Amino acid sequence: MQKQVLKRIIIDPGHGGQDIGAKGRYSTEKDISLAVSLKLEQELKEQMPDVEVVLTRKTDIYHSVVTKARIANQAKGDLFVCIHVNSADPIRNREFVGYKTETYYKGKGKNRKKLTRKVKEYRTWYTPNPAKGTETFIYGVDKTEQRKAAASEGLDEYMDSISAREIKALEQESSNDPTKRMLANVMTQQYFQRSAKLALTVEEEFQKIGRISRQAQQRKKGIWVLQAVSMPAVLVETGFISNPDEEDYLNSEQGQKDIAEVITRSLRIYKLSLEKQLGITSEGSGGK
C-alpha cells in the first residue's frame, strides 16, 4: 500500500468573534476569511477527495493563535493554510488653499504688543489606498531570534492581546519542558522548503487568473501561528479590503470562488510535487 503524502489539510480562517481583523467600508476580514475558507473546504472535498480537510473554525467564533496552533497539531495536519485579507492605510492628501490672518503677542507687561501675520492654510483629506493584489507569506526558518521576540513580546501584527498573554504564559511554562517548547521552536528546514514551494505556486496561480501578485514572501516580523504548527504552513492574503474595488471582489461569490479554486489548484500541484519527490504514483489526485 502506497504512502499518502498529504492526508490532512488544516484551513485557518483568520480572526473571528470579537477579533474582526481589517475593516472595509462595509465588511470585515473575519467574515471574508470564513466565507472563502468554507468555499475552499468544499472545493478541496470535490477536487481532492482523498484528503481530509479540517477548519480551525466554521462559525464566527474567536480562537487565540495558541488555540489555532493546538487545533492544527492535535489534528495531526500535514499542511496549514491561513486565509486572511490585507489592508493598507488611507492616503493623506494636503492642498494649499490660501492665507489666513493669525493674531499673536510679543513682549511682556507694558511692552506686550498685539500683532498679526499671514499664515498658509491647507485642506487635508484622506482617500482609499489603491494597493491591491495577493501575497502569500511563510515564516523564515532563519528567524529564530525574531520568532522568540514575537512570541514573548507580542510583535505579531495578527496577534491580539489575549494571544500575546497566552504565548507569554506558554513560553514560561515551556522553558524547561522540551515537548512543550516544540510549539514555539524553529520550523524544520523541510517544512520551510515545502512552505516556500507552495507559497510560490499560490502566487503563480493567482497571476494566471489575472490577479496582481505581490509575490511570496518571508515575514520580517513573525506570524506566530505559522511557526507554532508542526507542519508546512502558509498565510494567503487574498486581497485588500481597504481598496473599494477589491473589497467588492472579496465579498462577491465569483471572487470567493476564484480564490478557492486557485488555492485548490495550488494544493493539487503541491501534492503532486511531493509524490514525485518520493517516487509515489498518484491516481485520482485530480478529483473524481
C-alpha positions as CSV (number, residue, x, y, z in Angstrom):
1,M,0.0,0.0,0.0
2,Q,1.4,3.3,-1.1
3,K,2.0,6.1,1.4
4,Q,-0.3,9.1,1.2
5,V,1.9,12.2,1.4
6,L,-0.9,14.7,2.1
7,K,-3.6,13.2,4.2
8,R,-5.0,16.1,6.1
9,I,-5.0,19.9,5.4
10,I,-5.8,22.4,8.1
11,I,-7.6,25.6,6.9
12,D,-7.4,28.5,9.3
13,P,-9.9,31.4,8.6
14,G,-8.2,34.5,10.0
15,H,-9.6,36.3,13.1
16,G,-13.2,35.6,14.3
17,G,-15.6,36.7,17.0
18,Q,-14.6,39.9,18.7
19,D,-11.4,39.9,16.7
20,I,-12.7,41.4,13.4
21,G,-9.3,41.9,11.7
22,A,-9.1,44.5,9.0
23,K,-12.2,46.6,8.2
24,G,-13.5,47.9,4.9
25,R,-16.4,50.2,4.0
26,Y,-19.0,47.6,4.7
27,S,-17.3,44.3,5.6
28,T,-14.7,42.8,7.8
29,E,-11.7,40.5,7.4
30,K,-13.1,37.8,9.8
31,D,-16.2,37.4,7.6
32,I,-14.5,37.3,4.3
33,S,-11.8,34.8,5.6
34,L,-14.5,32.5,6.9
35,A,-16.6,32.7,3.6
36,V,-13.5,31.9,1.5
37,S,-12.4,29.1,3.8
38,L,-15.8,27.4,3.6
39,K,-15.7,27.6,-0.2
40,L,-12.1,26.3,-0.1
41,E,-13.2,23.4,2.1
42,Q,-15.9,22.4,-0.4
43,E,-13.6,22.8,-3.4
44,L,-11.0,20.6,-1.8
45,K,-13.5,17.9,-0.9
46,E,-14.6,17.8,-4.6
47,Q,-11.1,18.1,-6.2
48,M,-9.1,16.2,-3.6
49,P,-11.5,13.6,-2.1
50,D,-8.7,11.5,-0.7
51,V,-7.5,14.4,1.6
52,E,-9.3,15.3,4.8
53,V,-10.0,19.0,5.5
54,V,-10.1,20.4,9.0
55,L,-11.1,24.0,9.7
56,T,-10.0,25.8,12.9
57,R,-13.4,27.5,12.9
58,K,-16.6,27.1,10.9
59,T,-18.6,29.9,12.5
60,D,-17.9,33.4,13.8
61,I,-16.1,32.4,16.9
62,Y,-12.8,33.6,18.5
63,H,-9.7,31.4,18.9
64,S,-6.4,32.7,20.0
65,V,-3.4,31.9,17.8
66,V,-2.3,29.4,20.5
67,T,-5.6,27.6,20.3
68,K,-5.4,27.6,16.5
69,A,-2.0,26.0,16.6
70,R,-3.2,23.4,19.1
71,I,-6.2,22.5,16.9
72,A,-3.8,22.0,13.9
73,N,-1.3,20.0,15.8
74,Q,-3.8,17.8,17.6
75,A,-5.5,17.1,14.3
76,K,-2.0,15.9,13.0
77,G,-2.3,18.0,9.9
78,D,0.2,17.7,7.0
79,L,-0.3,21.3,5.9
80,F,-1.6,24.5,7.4
81,V,-3.2,27.2,5.3
82,C,-4.2,30.6,6.8
83,I,-6.7,32.7,4.9
84,H,-6.5,36.4,5.6
85,V,-7.4,39.8,4.0
86,N,-5.0,42.6,3.6
87,S,-5.3,46.3,4.3
88,A,-3.4,49.5,3.6
89,D,-3.6,52.8,5.4
90,P,-5.6,55.5,3.6
91,I,-3.5,58.1,1.7
92,R,-3.3,61.6,3.3
93,N,-3.8,64.4,0.8
94,R,-2.9,68.0,1.6
95,E,-3.7,71.1,-0.6
96,F,-2.8,74.8,-0.1
97,V,-6.0,76.8,-0.1
98,G,-4.7,80.3,0.7
99,Y,-3.7,82.5,3.6
100,K,-5.4,83.4,6.9
101,T,-4.7,86.1,9.4
102,E,-3.3,84.9,12.7
103,T,-3.1,87.0,15.9
104,Y,-0.1,86.7,18.2
105,Y,1.6,88.6,21.0
106,K,5.1,89.8,21.5
107,G,6.8,91.1,24.7
108,K,5.7,91.2,28.3
109,G,3.9,93.6,30.6
110,K,3.6,97.2,29.3
111,N,5.7,96.2,26.3
112,R,3.4,93.5,25.2
113,K,2.1,94.1,21.7
114,K,-0.7,92.6,19.7
115,L,0.4,91.7,16.2
116,T,-1.0,89.9,13.1
117,R,0.6,87.8,10.4
118,K,-0.4,85.9,7.3
119,V,0.0,82.1,7.5
120,K,-0.6,79.5,4.9
121,E,-3.8,77.4,5.2
122,Y,-4.1,73.8,4.0
123,R,-7.0,71.5,3.5
124,T,-6.4,67.8,4.5
125,W,-8.4,64.8,3.4
126,Y,-7.9,61.1,3.0
127,T,-8.6,58.8,0.0
128,P,-8.6,54.9,-0.1
129,N,-5.2,53.4,-0.7
130,P,-5.0,51.9,-4.2
131,A,-2.9,48.9,-3.0
132,K,-4.3,45.7,-4.5
133,G,-3.4,42.1,-5.2
134,T,-2.4,38.9,-3.3
135,E,0.6,37.9,-1.3
136,T,1.5,34.7,0.4
137,F,3.7,34.5,3.5
138,I,5.8,31.9,5.1
139,Y,7.8,32.0,8.2
140,G,11.6,32.3,7.6
141,V,13.5,29.3,9.0
142,D,16.4,31.5,9.9
143,K,14.4,33.9,12.1
144,T,14.9,32.2,15.4
145,E,15.6,35.3,17.4
146,Q,12.7,37.3,15.7
147,R,10.4,34.3,16.4
148,K,11.3,34.3,20.1
149,A,10.7,38.1,20.2
150,A,7.4,37.8,18.5
151,A,6.3,35.1,20.9
152,S,7.4,36.9,24.1
153,E,6.7,40.5,23.2
154,G,3.6,40.2,21.0
155,L,5.1,41.7,17.9
156,D,2.9,39.8,15.5
157,E,0.5,42.1,13.8
158,Y,-2.0,39.3,13.6
159,M,-1.8,38.8,17.4
160,D,-4.4,40.2,19.8
161,S,-3.7,40.9,23.4
162,I,-5.2,37.6,24.6
163,S,-3.0,35.6,22.3
164,A,0.1,37.6,23.4
165,R,-0.6,36.9,27.1
166,E,-1.2,33.2,26.4
167,I,2.1,32.9,24.5
168,K,4.0,34.6,27.3
169,A,2.5,32.1,29.7
170,L,3.3,29.2,27.3
171,E,6.9,30.3,27.0
172,Q,7.3,30.5,30.7
173,E,5.6,27.1,31.2
174,S,7.6,25.5,28.4
175,S,11.1,26.8,29.3
176,N,12.2,23.6,30.9
177,D,9.9,21.2,29.0
178,P,11.3,20.0,25.6
179,T,7.9,18.6,24.5
180,K,6.0,21.8,25.1
181,R,8.9,24.0,23.9
182,M,8.5,22.4,20.4
183,L,5.3,24.6,20.0
184,A,7.4,27.8,19.8
185,N,10.7,26.5,18.4
186,V,12.3,26.6,14.9
187,M,10.5,25.1,11.9
188,T,12.5,22.4,10.3
189,Q,14.3,23.0,7.0
190,Q,12.0,20.6,5.3
191,Y,8.9,22.5,6.4
192,F,10.5,25.7,5.2
193,Q,11.2,24.4,1.8
194,R,7.8,22.9,1.3
195,S,6.1,26.1,2.6
196,A,8.2,28.2,0.2
197,K,7.3,26.0,-2.8
198,L,3.6,26.2,-2.0
199,A,3.7,29.9,-1.5
200,L,5.3,30.5,-4.9
201,T,2.8,28.2,-6.5
202,V,-0.2,30.0,-5.0
203,E,1.1,33.4,-6.3
204,E,1.8,31.9,-9.8
205,E,-1.8,30.5,-9.9
206,F,-3.3,33.9,-8.9
207,Q,-1.3,35.6,-11.7
208,K,-2.8,33.1,-14.2
209,I,-6.3,34.3,-13.5
210,G,-5.3,38.0,-13.8
211,R,-4.8,38.9,-10.2
212,I,-1.9,41.2,-9.3
213,S,0.7,39.2,-7.3
214,R,2.7,40.9,-4.6
215,Q,4.8,37.7,-4.5
216,A,5.6,35.0,-2.0
217,Q,7.4,36.5,0.9
218,Q,9.1,35.7,4.3
219,R,7.9,37.9,7.1
220,K,10.4,40.3,8.7
221,K,8.2,40.1,11.8
222,G,6.8,36.8,12.8
223,I,3.4,35.3,12.1
224,W,3.4,33.3,15.3
225,V,0.9,30.6,14.3
226,L,2.9,29.6,11.2
227,Q,5.9,28.5,13.2
228,A,3.8,27.1,16.0
229,V,2.3,24.3,13.9
230,S,4.3,21.2,13.3
231,M,3.8,21.1,9.5
232,P,4.5,23.2,6.5
233,A,2.4,26.4,6.7
234,V,1.5,29.4,4.5
235,L,-0.7,32.5,5.0
236,V,-2.6,33.8,2.0
237,E,-3.5,37.5,1.9
238,T,-6.4,37.2,-0.6
239,G,-6.7,41.0,-1.4
240,F,-7.0,44.5,0.0
241,I,-10.2,45.2,1.9
242,S,-9.0,48.9,2.0
243,N,-9.4,49.1,-1.8
244,P,-13.1,49.6,-2.7
245,D,-12.8,47.6,-5.9
246,E,-11.0,44.7,-4.1
247,E,-13.5,44.8,-1.2
248,D,-16.3,44.3,-3.7
249,Y,-14.4,41.4,-5.3
250,L,-13.6,39.8,-2.0
251,N,-17.3,39.9,-1.0
252,S,-18.6,38.6,-4.3
253,E,-19.5,35.0,-5.0
254,Q,-17.3,34.9,-8.0
255,G,-14.3,36.4,-6.2
256,Q,-14.5,34.0,-3.4
257,K,-14.9,31.1,-5.9
258,D,-11.9,32.3,-7.8
259,I,-9.8,32.4,-4.6
260,A,-10.9,28.9,-3.5
261,E,-10.2,27.4,-7.0
262,V,-6.7,29.0,-7.2
263,I,-5.7,27.7,-3.7
264,T,-7.1,24.2,-4.6
265,R,-5.1,24.1,-7.8
266,S,-2.0,25.1,-5.9
267,L,-2.6,22.4,-3.4
268,R,-3.0,19.8,-6.1
269,I,0.3,20.9,-7.7
270,Y,1.9,20.8,-4.2
271,K,0.6,17.3,-3.6
272,L,1.8,16.0,-7.0
273,S,5.2,17.5,-6.4
274,L,5.6,15.7,-3.1
275,E,4.5,12.5,-4.7
276,K,7.1,12.9,-7.5
277,Q,9.8,13.7,-4.9
278,L,9.0,10.5,-3.0
279,G,8.5,8.4,-6.1
280,I,4.9,7.8,-5.4
281,T,2.4,7.4,-8.3
282,S,-0.9,9.1,-7.7
283,E,-4.2,8.0,-9.1
284,G,-7.2,10.2,-8.8
285,S,-5.4,13.2,-7.2
286,G,-7.3,15.5,-9.5
287,G,-10.8,14.6,-8.1
288,K,-13.5,12.3,-9.2
